[in-house]
Amino acid sequence: MSGAVAQEVNQKYQEEKRQSNSSTVTIIGSSTSSTFTKLIEDIQNVLDDPKTNELRILPILGRGASQNVHDILFLKGIDMGVVDSGFLQAYKEKDPVLYGNIEQRVQYVAKLLNSELHMLAPKSVTSFEDLRGKKVNLWKPASVTAAVTAGVFKLLDIEIQPVYLDTDAAFEAMKKGEIAAMARMGGAPQADYDKITVADGWHFVPLTEANLAPGKFNKLMGAYLPAQLRNDQYPKIIGENETVSTIASGIMLAVYNWPEGSERYQKLDAFTRKFFDNIARFREDSRHPKWKEINLAAEVPGWVRFKPAQAWLDGQKTASTTDQPEMRTAFERFLADYSAKTNSGALTNAQRDAFYGQFVKWWQTQSPKKIR
C-alpha cells in the first residue's frame, strides 16, 4: 500500500470514527429484567436512527440506579443513566469533599417513574415485623433495592439478615425455605413476577399504618412516596379489585453536565430535544406502561435540571392533554379530600407528584360525563 493510499485510508477511518462517536450516546441501566433497562430499550427503539445515524442509543447494563450516579460521574464512556432521586444526598453525606458539588456535575433530564418496593414472601408473612431477625434477599449490594429496603427496615427498627441473590436464585431459595422474603425495587409491573401465581403460596407483603408500630408509618411517608401495587399490574398474584400498599422512590434519567459547547454536551442537548419532542410515542401501548404516567415537567427536590431540558420546557407554549384546566381542578379537589380524610396535612411536592401520575392515568379512563 502506497503512502498516499495509506493516508487516504487513515483519513476515512478517522472521519468514520468521528462521525460514529459524535452521534452516539450511552445510557446505563440495571439488569436485563429490570424496568429501568426496559425503559432504556424503549428509548433506543423510539429514538435510535439506523438510516441516518443522526442519533444512536447504546444501552449498557449496570449494577443499579444507585451505582449509576457514581458511574455517570466517573466512568469515561457513560453519558447518562437511570438513577434514584434519593442518592444525590446520600453521596454527599458519604463524602462531602468528593461529592460536594455533585448536583452541578450530575443533573436530571426528567423524572421517568416511581419505583415501587415489592416485598414477596409466603402468605404466613403478613407484615414487615414478621421478618424480624430473618433472612431477606436484597438483590444486588449496590442496587436501589438494597439501599431502599435496608433504609425501610432501619426506619421501622426491624433488624434482618440481608442476603444478596439474583432473582432466579432468590425464587429457588424461598421455595426451599432458605430465605423468608425477597425484596425488589422497580416500576410495576416487574417482568420478574410473571411466572408466579397464587398457587405458589406467595404474596406481596403490605406496608400500612395498621400493621406497623405506632409512629413508624409517618416516618416512612417522610422519606418515601406512598404507592400501591394493583391487580392490573399483577393479575396472577393480586386479586381482582385488590391493592397492596407499599412505598416508592423517584427514578430519573440523569446526565453528566459537560461544559456548554463541548461535543458531549451537544450530543446530550440533541438527545434531550429529540426525547422530549417524541414523548407521545413512548405512551403507545407497545411501550412499557410506566411511560403513560410520565410528567416531563415534574420537579425533583435537591436536583438541578439539565439546561437543555429546562429550555425545552420553557419553550412550550401550549399545555399538554394532561394539563387541562378541568383536570387540574379535579386533581386539587382529590388532594384536598385525601388530606382531610387521612388527616395527613399538607403534602410534600414529592407526594403530590406521586399521586399526580396515578391520577392522570385514572383521568384518562373517565368519560366526560363521569368526571363532571
N, C-alpha and C positions, 0 to 999 in steps of 0.2 A: 504494500500500500504506500503510495507516494505521500510526501509531506503535505501536499495541497489537499489530497483526498482525506487524509487523516484529520487535518484541520477542519474540513467541512463536516466530517462525521462527528467530531467533538462539538462543533458549534450547534449542530442539530440536536445532539444529545443534551447539551446544556439548556437549549431552548425548551425542549420537551420536558425536561426536569423542572425548569422554572414554571412553565405553564401548569404542570400537574400539581405542583405544590401551591401555586397561587390560588387555586380554586378548591382545594381540599381542606375540610375542617374535620377534626376528630372529636367524638363525643364519648366519654367514658360512662358506662352504666354499672350494672351489677352482674348477677348470674344469668344464664340463659332463660331461666324460668321466672325471673322477677318481672314485675310490672314495669319497673324503671327501664329495663332493657327492651321490653316490648314497645314502650313509647319511643325509644330511640330508633327502633326498627321502623316504626310508623313514620318518623321524621325522615329517615332515609328513603322510604318508599314514596313519600309525597314530594320531597324537595330535590332528591338526587336526580341529576340530568345527564344520563349517559350519552345522549345525542350530541350535545354541545359542550359537555364538561364545564359548563358555566359554574356549576356548583356540585361538588362531590362530598357526600357524607360518609365518613368512615367510623362506624360504631366500634367500640372497644369494650371487652368485658373487664369489669373491675371487681374490687373487693366489696364495694357497697357505698352507699351515699354519704357515710361519714368519712371514710378514707378518701373519697373523691375530692373533698375540699383540699386535702393535702396534695393529692396528685395534680390537680389543676394548678396549684401554687408552685409545685417544684418539678414536675416531670416535663421534659422538653417537648415531647410530642403531643401533649394534651391541650386542646383549645378550650374545651368546655366539658361539662358533665352534669349528671343529675345528683343533687346534693340535698341534705336535710337542713331545714331552716334553723334548727337549734344548734348546729355545730359551729357556727361562726363564733358565738360567745364562748363555747366550750374550748375552742382552740386558743382564744385569747386568755382564758383563765389557765389553760395548761402551760403556756409560756408567753407571758406578757411582752417579752422582748422580741422574740422571733415572730410572733403573730400580732404584734401591737397595732399595726395599721392594715390588718388583713382585709378590712372592708373596702379599702381603696384598691386592693390588688385583685380580689375575687368579688365579682359583682353579679347580680342576677338579671337575666333577661325576662323571665316570667315565672310565676308560680304555676306549676303544672297540675298538681293534685294534692289531696290529703291522703297520706299513707296510714292505713288503719292497723292497729295491733290485733293480730289473730292469735288467740291462745287456745290451741287444740289439746284436748285431754279426754280421758274416759269420762263417761257421764257420772261416775261416782265423785268426780271433782266438780263441785258446784260453785266454788268461789276461789279467789286467789289465796285466801287464808288456808285452804286445804292443801296448798303446795308448800307450806312452810317446812323447811328442812329437807325437801325432796329435790330430786334431780330434774331440772328443766332445761330443755335444749334451747340455746340462744343463737343457733345458726353459726355465723362466722364471727370471730373475735373483733374484727374491725368494722362490722356491719352496723347499720342503724338498728336492726333487730336487737343486737346485743346491747347497744348503748341505751336505747329507749326502754327495753324490758328491764334491764338492771336498774334504770332510774325509777321505773314504776314500782318495783319491789322495794327499793330504798325508801321512797316516799310512803309506802304502806308499812314500813318497818317489818317486812317479812324477809327472813333470810332463806335463801335457796342454795342448792348446789348446782352451779351453772355447768353445762356441758356444751360442746360445740361440734355438731354433726351436720352434714349436708341433709337436705330434706328427705331424700330416699332412705338414707341411713337412719334418720330420726323416726320415720314411719316404722321401720323394722324394729328399732329399739323400743318403741312404745307398744308394738304388738307383743313383744316378749316381756313387757313389764320392767324393762331396764331403765326407763325414764318415766316420770309422772306426767309430763306435758311437753309440748313443743311450741315455741313462740315464733312468729314471723310478722315483720312489718312489711306492708306492701299495699298498693292500691287495689281495693276489691273490685272485681273478683280476681283472686290469685289462681293461676293455672295449676299450681301445685295440688290444689284440693279437688280437682275434677274427678280424680279416681276414688275419692272417699264417698261412702254412702252411710245412711243411718244404720245399716247392717253391721258396720264396723264397731258400733257402740261408742263412738266418739262425738264430741260436740265442741262448740266454741264457748269457753268459759266467760260469762258476762262480768263486766265491771260496772256495778251500780252502787248507789249510795246505800241501798238496803243490805247488800252483802259485804260491806266494808265497815271497819271500825269507825266510831264517831269522829268526824272531822277530816277523815282521810280523803273522802270524795272531793271536798273543796280544795285540798292540796293538789290533787290530780288535775282538777279543772284550771288551777292557776298555772300549771306547767304545760298542759297539753290541750288539745281540742276535743270536744265531745263528738262522738261518731257512732254509727250503727252499721252492723252487718245485716243484710236482708236476704229474704227468700229468693228474689230475682237474681241475686249475685251467686248464691249457693243453694240451689233448689234441692240438691241431694243431701244436704246437711241441716238446713234451717227450714222449718215447717212453713206452710203457706200462712200468710198474714202474721208471721212471727218476725221479730228482730232481736238482735243481740247487741247490747250496749257495750261500747268499748271506747278507746281514746285514739287520737290520730295526731300526726305531726305533718307540717307542710313540706312538700317536696318541690324543688325548683330546678330550673335549668340555669346554671351559672357559667360564667366565662372568666378567663383571665383578662384583666383590663390592661391590654398592651398600650403603649404610647400612641396617642392620636396621630394618624398619618403613616404609621408603620404598616408593613404588608400584612401582618397578622391581625392588626386592628381592622384594617379594611376588609379582610376576609370575614371577620365576625360581624362587621357592620352589614355587609351584603347578606350574610346568612340571616341576621336578625330581621331585616326588612322582608326577605322572602318568606321567612317563617310566619311573621305577623300577617303579611299580605294573603297568605294561603290558609289561615287558621280555620276557615269554614270547611276546608277539605278534610281536616282532622276530625271533624264532628260527624263524618259519614259513618254509616253502620258497619262498614268493613274495618274500621279502626277500633282501637281499644275504647270501651265505653267511658273511661275516665276523661277522654277528651271532651265529652259533652258537658262536663262540669267546669271546664277551664274559663277563667275570667282574666283576660290579659291585663286588665287594669288593677288587679289585686295587689296591694302593697304588702311588703314583708318587713315588720319592725326590726330594726337593727341592721338591715342590709341597704346597700346603695344600688339603685337601678343602673344597669349599663346604659351609657349615654345614648347610643343609637336607639335602644328600646324606648327610652323616655321620649326621645324626639319623635318617634313614630306615633306614640300615644298622644303626644301634644298636637300632632298634626291631624288627628282625626276630627272631622267637623260634624259628622253625623253619628247619632247614637246607634249602637248595635241593637239587635232584637231583644237582647236580654236586659237592655236599659230603658225599656218602655216606661213612661211615667206611671201608668197604672200598675205595672208590676212592682216598681219601686215602692209605691204607696202600700200595696198589699204586703210586701216584704216587711216594711216598717211596722205594719199592724201585727204581723205574725211575731216579730221580735218583742213588741210591747206585751202581747198576750202571753208569750213564753216566759218573759221575765216576771210578770205578775203571778202566773200560776206556780212557778218554781221558786219564787222569792229569791232569785239569783242576783237581782240588782242589775246595774249597767254591765253590758257585755263588752269584752275587750275587742279590739279590731280583728284579732286573730279568730276569736269565737264567731264574730259576725261573718267573717269570710267563710268559715267552715259551714255555717248554716246557709250562706248565700248559694253555694254550689248545689246543695240538696234542694233548696227552694226553687232555683231555676229549673232543675230537672222536673220537679213536680209541676211547676207553672206551665211548662211546655206540653204537658199531658192533658191540661184542662181546656175545655171548650169555653168560648166567650160567655156562654150562659152560666157555666159553673163558677166562674171567677168573678162575677159581678157582686 
